[in-house]
Amino acid sequence: MDINLLRSVVTVATFLVFIGIVAWAWSGRNAKDFDEAARLPFKQDD
């Protein structure tokens, strides 16, 4: 296996992982959890 082929495979795999993370972050199923997490700094403890 040539080193350039290995580098290409790693680059493509990393790109696919990145696209997967972006898709997960923008998924509608996670919107409620992310909205709740965004409000945590403003939540006051009683």
PDB file of N, CA, C, O and CB in Angstrom:
ATOM      1  N   MET A   1       0.846  -1.176   0.000  1.00  0.00           N
ATOM      2  CA  MET A   1       0.000   0.000   0.000  1.00  0.00           C
ATOM      3  C   MET A   1       0.889   1.236   0.000  1.00  0.00           C
ATOM      4  O   MET A   1       1.801   1.364   0.817  1.00  0.00           O
ATOM      5  CB  MET A   1      -0.961  -0.001   1.219  1.00  0.00           C
ATOM      6  N   ASP A   2       0.615   2.118  -0.905  1.00  0.00           N
ATOM      7  CA  ASP A   2       1.368   3.361  -1.043  1.00  0.00           C
ATOM      8  C   ASP A   2       0.940   4.334   0.062  1.00  0.00           C
ATOM      9  O   ASP A   2      -0.223   4.343   0.463  1.00  0.00           O
ATOM     10  CB  ASP A   2       1.149   3.991  -2.456  1.00  0.00           C
ATOM     11  N   ILE A   3       1.870   5.146   0.549  1.00  0.00           N
ATOM     12  CA  ILE A   3       1.578   6.103   1.614  1.00  0.00           C
ATOM     13  C   ILE A   3       0.544   7.136   1.165  1.00  0.00           C
ATOM     14  O   ILE A   3      -0.270   7.591   1.969  1.00  0.00           O
ATOM     15  CB  ILE A   3       2.862   6.807   2.062  1.00  0.00           C
ATOM     16  N   ASN A   4       0.573   7.505  -0.118  1.00  0.00           N
ATOM     17  CA  ASN A   4      -0.393   8.485  -0.619  1.00  0.00           C
ATOM     18  C   ASN A   4      -1.805   7.910  -0.637  1.00  0.00           C
ATOM     19  O   ASN A   4      -2.769   8.635  -0.390  1.00  0.00           O
ATOM     20  CB  ASN A   4      -0.001   8.951  -2.023  1.00  0.00           C
ATOM     21  N   LEU A   5      -1.939   6.634  -0.922  1.00  0.00           N
ATOM     22  CA  LEU A   5      -3.245   5.979  -0.866  1.00  0.00           C
ATOM     23  C   LEU A   5      -3.751   5.961   0.574  1.00  0.00           C
ATOM     24  O   LEU A   5      -4.927   6.225   0.824  1.00  0.00           O
ATOM     25  CB  LEU A   5      -3.165   4.537  -1.433  1.00  0.00           C
ATOM     26  N   LEU A   6      -2.882   5.656   1.501  1.00  0.00           N
ATOM     27  CA  LEU A   6      -3.252   5.648   2.913  1.00  0.00           C
ATOM     28  C   LEU A   6      -3.696   7.037   3.356  1.00  0.00           C
ATOM     29  O   LEU A   6      -4.696   7.167   4.062  1.00  0.00           O
ATOM     30  CB  LEU A   6      -2.079   5.163   3.776  1.00  0.00           C
ATOM     31  N   ARG A   7      -2.973   8.067   2.956  1.00  0.00           N
ATOM     32  CA  ARG A   7      -3.344   9.440   3.296  1.00  0.00           C
ATOM     33  C   ARG A   7      -4.709   9.795   2.703  1.00  0.00           C
ATOM     34  O   ARG A   7      -5.511  10.465   3.354  1.00  0.00           O
ATOM     35  CB  ARG A   7      -2.272  10.428   2.795  1.00  0.00           C
ATOM     36  N   SER A   8      -4.972   9.359   1.498  1.00  0.00           N
ATOM     37  CA  SER A   8      -6.257   9.633   0.858  1.00  0.00           C
ATOM     38  C   SER A   8      -7.393   8.942   1.603  1.00  0.00           C
ATOM     39  O   SER A   8      -8.451   9.531   1.820  1.00  0.00           O
ATOM     40  CB  SER A   8      -6.233   9.181  -0.608  1.00  0.00           C
ATOM     41  N   VAL A   9      -7.172   7.711   1.985  1.00  0.00           N
ATOM     42  CA  VAL A   9      -8.201   6.966   2.711  1.00  0.00           C
ATOM     43  C   VAL A   9      -8.486   7.628   4.061  1.00  0.00           C
ATOM     44  O   VAL A   9      -9.645   7.747   4.456  1.00  0.00           O
ATOM     45  CB  VAL A   9      -7.765   5.496   2.914  1.00  0.00           C
ATOM     46  N   VAL A  10      -7.469   8.047   4.750  1.00  0.00           N
ATOM     47  CA  VAL A  10      -7.649   8.713   6.041  1.00  0.00           C
ATOM     48  C   VAL A  10      -8.370  10.045   5.858  1.00  0.00           C
ATOM     49  O   VAL A  10      -9.226  10.396   6.670  1.00  0.00           O
ATOM     50  CB  VAL A  10      -6.288   8.933   6.733  1.00  0.00           C
ATOM     51  N   THR A  11      -8.044  10.783   4.817  1.00  0.00           N
ATOM     52  CA  THR A  11      -8.711  12.058   4.548  1.00  0.00           C
ATOM     53  C   THR A  11     -10.195  11.847   4.267  1.00  0.00           C
ATOM     54  O   THR A  11     -11.032  12.573   4.804  1.00  0.00           O
ATOM     55  CB  THR A  11      -8.046  12.774   3.362  1.00  0.00           C
ATOM     56  N   VAL A  12     -10.530  10.876   3.443  1.00  0.00           N
ATOM     57  CA  VAL A  12     -11.927  10.599   3.120  1.00  0.00           C
ATOM     58  C   VAL A  12     -12.672  10.117   4.365  1.00  0.00           C
ATOM     59  O   VAL A  12     -13.809  10.528   4.597  1.00  0.00           O
ATOM     60  CB  VAL A  12     -12.026   9.549   1.991  1.00  0.00           C
ATOM     61  N   ALA A  13     -12.060   9.265   5.155  1.00  0.00           N
ATOM     62  CA  ALA A  13     -12.700   8.772   6.379  1.00  0.00           C
ATOM     63  C   ALA A  13     -12.952   9.916   7.358  1.00  0.00           C
ATOM     64  O   ALA A  13     -14.019   9.983   7.969  1.00  0.00           O
ATOM     65  CB  ALA A  13     -11.830   7.687   7.043  1.00  0.00           C
ATOM     66  N   THR A  14     -11.994  10.804   7.511  1.00  0.00           N
ATOM     67  CA  THR A  14     -12.151  11.949   8.395  1.00  0.00           C
ATOM     68  C   THR A  14     -13.263  12.867   7.904  1.00  0.00           C
ATOM     69  O   THR A  14     -14.047  13.376   8.706  1.00  0.00           O
ATOM     70  CB  THR A  14     -10.837  12.720   8.503  1.00  0.00           C
ATOM     71  N   PHE A  15     -13.337  13.079   6.604  1.00  0.00           N
ATOM     72  CA  PHE A  15     -14.381  13.914   6.035  1.00  0.00           C
ATOM     73  C   PHE A  15     -15.762  13.297   6.284  1.00  0.00           C
ATOM     74  O   PHE A  15     -16.708  14.010   6.618  1.00  0.00           O
ATOM     75  CB  PHE A  15     -14.144  14.114   4.530  1.00  0.00           C
ATOM     76  N   LEU A  16     -15.877  11.997   6.125  1.00  0.00           N
ATOM     77  CA  LEU A  16     -17.146  11.328   6.371  1.00  0.00           C
ATOM     78  C   LEU A  16     -17.559  11.413   7.843  1.00  0.00           C
ATOM     79  O   LEU A  16     -18.740  11.582   8.147  1.00  0.00           O
ATOM     80  CB  LEU A  16     -17.058   9.872   5.939  1.00  0.00           C
ATOM     81  N   VAL A  17     -16.606  11.299   8.740  1.00  0.00           N
ATOM     82  CA  VAL A  17     -16.900  11.456  10.163  1.00  0.00           C
ATOM     83  C   VAL A  17     -17.374  12.884  10.441  1.00  0.00           C
ATOM     84  O   VAL A  17     -18.318  13.086  11.204  1.00  0.00           O
ATOM     85  CB  VAL A  17     -15.652  11.119  11.023  1.00  0.00           C
ATOM     86  N   PHE A  18     -16.731  13.861   9.832  1.00  0.00           N
ATOM     87  CA  PHE A  18     -17.127  15.257   9.994  1.00  0.00           C
ATOM     88  C   PHE A  18     -18.557  15.477   9.509  1.00  0.00           C
ATOM     89  O   PHE A  18     -19.354  16.121  10.192  1.00  0.00           O
ATOM     90  CB  PHE A  18     -16.163  16.179   9.236  1.00  0.00           C
ATOM     91  N   ILE A  19     -18.882  14.949   8.342  1.00  0.00           N
ATOM     92  CA  ILE A  19     -20.235  15.084   7.794  1.00  0.00           C
ATOM     93  C   ILE A  19     -21.243  14.393   8.724  1.00  0.00           C
ATOM     94  O   ILE A  19     -22.348  14.900   8.922  1.00  0.00           O
ATOM     95  CB  ILE A  19     -20.312  14.478   6.356  1.00  0.00           C
ATOM     96  N   GLY A  20     -20.877  13.266   9.282  1.00  0.00           N
ATOM     97  CA  GLY A  20     -21.751  12.572  10.223  1.00  0.00           C
ATOM     98  C   GLY A  20     -22.010  13.386  11.474  1.00  0.00           C
ATOM     99  O   GLY A  20     -23.140  13.420  11.961  1.00  0.00           O
ATOM    100  N   ILE A  21     -20.996  14.038  12.001  1.00  0.00           N
ATOM    101  CA  ILE A  21     -21.159  14.875  13.189  1.00  0.00           C
ATOM    102  C   ILE A  21     -22.046  16.071  12.883  1.00  0.00           C
ATOM    103  O   ILE A  21     -22.904  16.431  13.690  1.00  0.00           O
ATOM    104  CB  ILE A  21     -19.794  15.348  13.710  1.00  0.00           C
ATOM    105  N   VAL A  22     -21.848  16.688  11.724  1.00  0.00           N
ATOM    106  CA  VAL A  22     -22.693  17.821  11.331  1.00  0.00           C
ATOM    107  C   VAL A  22     -24.140  17.384  11.178  1.00  0.00           C
ATOM    108  O   VAL A  22     -25.046  18.083  11.631  1.00  0.00           O
ATOM    109  CB  VAL A  22     -22.190  18.444  10.019  1.00  0.00           C
ATOM    110  N   ALA A  23     -24.368  16.249  10.552  1.00  0.00           N
ATOM    111  CA  ALA A  23     -25.732  15.744  10.384  1.00  0.00           C
ATOM    112  C   ALA A  23     -26.370  15.437  11.737  1.00  0.00           C
ATOM    113  O   ALA A  23     -27.555  15.704  11.939  1.00  0.00           O
ATOM    114  CB  ALA A  23     -25.733  14.485   9.500  1.00  0.00           C
ATOM    115  N   TRP A  24     -25.602  14.886  12.650  1.00  0.00           N
ATOM    116  CA  TRP A  24     -26.116  14.593  13.988  1.00  0.00           C
ATOM    117  C   TRP A  24     -26.462  15.876  14.727  1.00  0.00           C
ATOM    118  O   TRP A  24     -27.492  15.945  15.397  1.00  0.00           O
ATOM    119  CB  TRP A  24     -25.094  13.782  14.791  1.00  0.00           C
ATOM    120  N   ALA A  25     -25.613  16.893  14.613  1.00  0.00           N
ATOM    121  CA  ALA A  25     -25.844  18.155  15.317  1.00  0.00           C
ATOM    122  C   ALA A  25     -27.066  18.884  14.777  1.00  0.00           C
ATOM    123  O   ALA A  25     -27.778  19.534  15.543  1.00  0.00           O
ATOM    124  CB  ALA A  25     -24.618  19.051  15.207  1.00  0.00           C
ATOM    125  N   TRP A  26     -27.324  18.792  13.491  1.00  0.00           N
ATOM    126  CA  TRP A  26     -28.457  19.482  12.879  1.00  0.00           C
ATOM    127  C   TRP A  26     -29.718  18.628  12.856  1.00  0.00           C
ATOM    128  O   TRP A  26     -30.742  19.059  12.326  1.00  0.00           O
ATOM    129  CB  TRP A  26     -28.104  19.902  11.473  1.00  0.00           C
ATOM    130  N   SER A  27     -29.662  17.444  13.412  1.00  0.00           N
ATOM    131  CA  SER A  27     -30.817  16.557  13.424  1.00  0.00           C
ATOM    132  C   SER A  27     -31.929  17.155  14.290  1.00  0.00           C
ATOM    133  O   SER A  27     -31.666  17.705  15.360  1.00  0.00           O
ATOM    134  CB  SER A  27     -30.420  15.156  13.940  1.00  0.00           C
ATOM    135  N   GLY A  28     -33.151  17.043  13.825  1.00  0.00           N
ATOM    136  CA  GLY A  28     -34.284  17.566  14.573  1.00  0.00           C
ATOM    137  C   GLY A  28     -34.521  16.846  15.878  1.00  0.00           C
ATOM    138  O   GLY A  28     -35.095  17.419  16.805  1.00  0.00           O
ATOM    139  N   ARG A  29     -34.091  15.603  15.972  1.00  0.00           N
ATOM    140  CA  ARG A  29     -34.283  14.837  17.204  1.00  0.00           C
ATOM    141  C   ARG A  29     -33.497  15.427  18.366  1.00  0.00           C
ATOM    142  O   ARG A  29     -33.893  15.268  19.520  1.00  0.00           O
ATOM    143  CB  ARG A  29     -33.875  13.389  16.991  1.00  0.00           C
ATOM    144  N   ASN A  30     -32.378  16.113  18.078  1.00  0.00           N
ATOM    145  CA  ASN A  30     -31.520  16.635  19.131  1.00  0.00           C
ATOM    146  C   ASN A  30     -31.808  18.088  19.476  1.00  0.00           C
ATOM    147  O   ASN A  30     -31.170  18.637  20.375  1.00  0.00           O
ATOM    148  CB  ASN A  30     -30.090  16.494  18.728  1.00  0.00           C
ATOM    149  N   ALA A  31     -32.740  18.721  18.797  1.00  0.00           N
ATOM    150  CA  ALA A  31     -32.994  20.147  18.994  1.00  0.00           C
ATOM    151  C   ALA A  31     -33.406  20.446  20.442  1.00  0.00           C
ATOM    152  O   ALA A  31     -32.926  21.416  21.028  1.00  0.00           O
ATOM    153  CB  ALA A  31     -34.084  20.629  18.025  1.00  0.00           C
ATOM    154  N   LYS A  32     -34.277  19.634  21.014  1.00  0.00           N
ATOM    155  CA  LYS A  32     -34.738  19.868  22.392  1.00  0.00           C
ATOM    156  C   LYS A  32     -33.574  19.790  23.378  1.00  0.00           C
ATOM    157  O   LYS A  32     -33.445  20.640  24.259  1.00  0.00           O
ATOM    158  CB  LYS A  32     -35.825  18.844  22.779  1.00  0.00           C
ATOM    159  N   ASP A  33     -32.738  18.782  23.231  1.00  0.00           N
ATOM    160  CA  ASP A  33     -31.591  18.624  24.135  1.00  0.00           C
ATOM    161  C   ASP A  33     -30.605  19.778  23.991  1.00  0.00           C
ATOM    162  O   ASP A  33     -30.069  20.266  24.986  1.00  0.00           O
ATOM    163  CB  ASP A  33     -30.878  17.295  23.865  1.00  0.00           C
ATOM    164  N   PHE A  34     -30.365  20.214  22.766  1.00  0.00           N
ATOM    165  CA  PHE A  34     -29.428  21.312  22.547  1.00  0.00           C
ATOM    166  C   PHE A  34     -29.990  22.633  23.056  1.00  0.00           C
ATOM    167  O   PHE A  34     -29.242  23.459  23.580  1.00  0.00           O
ATOM    168  CB  PHE A  34     -29.086  21.429  21.064  1.00  0.00           C
ATOM    169  N   ASP A  35     -31.299  22.847  22.912  1.00  0.00           N
ATOM    170  CA  ASP A  35     -31.913  24.062  23.445  1.00  0.00           C
ATOM    171  C   ASP A  35     -31.816  24.092  24.969  1.00  0.00           C
ATOM    172  O   ASP A  35     -31.540  25.134  25.564  1.00  0.00           O
ATOM    173  CB  ASP A  35     -33.385  24.161  23.003  1.00  0.00           C
ATOM    174  N   GLU A  36     -32.043  22.954  25.582  1.00  0.00           N
ATOM    175  CA  GLU A  36     -31.926  22.866  27.036  1.00  0.00           C
ATOM    176  C   GLU A  36     -30.483  23.115  27.485  1.00  0.00           C
ATOM    177  O   GLU A  36     -30.258  23.810  28.476  1.00  0.00           O
ATOM    178  CB  GLU A  36     -32.405  21.490  27.528  1.00  0.00           C
ATOM    179  N   ALA A  37     -29.520  22.562  26.775  1.00  0.00           N
ATOM    180  CA  ALA A  37     -28.116  22.762  27.119  1.00  0.00           C
ATOM    181  C   ALA A  37     -27.700  24.221  26.909  1.00  0.00           C
ATOM    182  O   ALA A  37     -26.854  24.737  27.640  1.00  0.00           O
ATOM    183  CB  ALA A  37     -27.228  21.832  26.281  1.00  0.00           C
ATOM    184  N   ALA A  38     -28.293  24.881  25.915  1.00  0.00           N
ATOM    185  CA  ALA A  38     -27.955  26.290  25.662  1.00  0.00           C
ATOM    186  C   ALA A  38     -28.461  27.193  26.782  1.00  0.00           C
ATOM    187  O   ALA A  38     -27.893  28.258  27.023  1.00  0.00           O
ATOM    188  CB  ALA A  38     -28.542  26.748  24.320  1.00  0.00           C
ATOM    189  N   ARG A  39     -29.517  26.780  27.464  1.00  0.00           N
ATOM    190  CA  ARG A  39     -30.072  27.591  28.552  1.00  0.00           C
ATOM    191  C   ARG A  39     -29.401  27.329  29.893  1.00  0.00           C
ATOM    192  O   ARG A  39     -29.653  28.066  30.846  1.00  0.00           O
ATOM    193  CB  ARG A  39     -31.550  27.335  28.677  1.00  0.00           C
ATOM    194  N   LEU A  40     -28.570  26.323  30.001  1.00  0.00           N
ATOM    195  CA  LEU A  40     -27.946  25.973  31.281  1.00  0.00           C
ATOM    196  C   LEU A  40     -27.169  27.122  31.937  1.00  0.00           C
ATOM    197  O   LEU A  40     -27.276  27.289  33.152  1.00  0.00           O
ATOM    198  CB  LEU A  40     -27.021  24.811  31.076  1.00  0.00           C
ATOM    199  N   PRO A  41     -26.396  27.917  31.197  1.00  0.00           N
ATOM    200  CA  PRO A  41     -25.669  29.003  31.877  1.00  0.00           C
ATOM    201  C   PRO A  41     -26.593  30.047  32.516  1.00  0.00           C
ATOM    202  O   PRO A  41     -26.179  30.752  33.436  1.00  0.00           O
ATOM    203  CB  PRO A  41     -24.748  29.692  30.891  1.00  0.00           C
ATOM    204  N   PHE A  42     -27.820  30.151  32.044  1.00  0.00           N
ATOM    205  CA  PHE A  42     -28.735  31.155  32.552  1.00  0.00           C
ATOM    206  C   PHE A  42     -29.682  30.627  33.621  1.00  0.00           C
ATOM    207  O   PHE A  42     -30.462  31.383  34.201  1.00  0.00           O
ATOM    208  CB  PHE A  42     -29.524  31.721  31.427  1.00  0.00           C
ATOM    209  N   LYS A  43     -29.607  29.341  33.873  1.00  0.00           N
ATOM    210  CA  LYS A  43     -30.473  28.717  34.873  1.00  0.00           C
ATOM    211  C   LYS A  43     -29.987  29.098  36.275  1.00  0.00           C
ATOM    212  O   LYS A  43     -28.802  29.002  36.592  1.00  0.00           O
ATOM    213  CB  LYS A  43     -30.495  27.168  34.698  1.00  0.00           C
ATOM    214  N   GLN A  44     -30.935  29.528  37.096  1.00  0.00           N
ATOM    215  CA  GLN A  44     -30.581  29.902  38.467  1.00  0.00           C
ATOM    216  C   GLN A  44     -30.971  28.789  39.422  1.00  0.00           C
ATOM    217  O   GLN A  44     -32.067  28.236  39.338  1.00  0.00           O
ATOM    218  CB  GLN A  44     -31.266  31.225  38.874  1.00  0.00           C
ATOM    219  N   ASP A  45     -30.077  28.473  40.314  1.00  0.00           N
ATOM    220  CA  ASP A  45     -30.349  27.456  41.317  1.00  0.00           C
ATOM    221  C   ASP A  45     -31.145  28.074  42.442  1.00  0.00           C
ATOM    222  O   ASP A  45     -30.813  29.148  42.943  1.00  0.00           O
ATOM    223  CB  ASP A  45     -29.046  26.832  41.849  1.00  0.00           C
ATOM    224  N   ASP A  46     -32.200  27.383  42.834  1.00  0.00           N
ATOM    225  CA  ASP A  46     -33.043  27.885  43.935  1.00  0.00           C
ATOM    226  C   ASP A  46     -32.739  27.141  45.198  1.00  0.00           C
ATOM    227  O   ASP A  46     -33.342  27.415  46.236  1.00  0.00           O
ATOM    228  CB  ASP A  46     -34.533  27.756  43.600  1.00  0.00           C
TER     229      ASP A  46
END
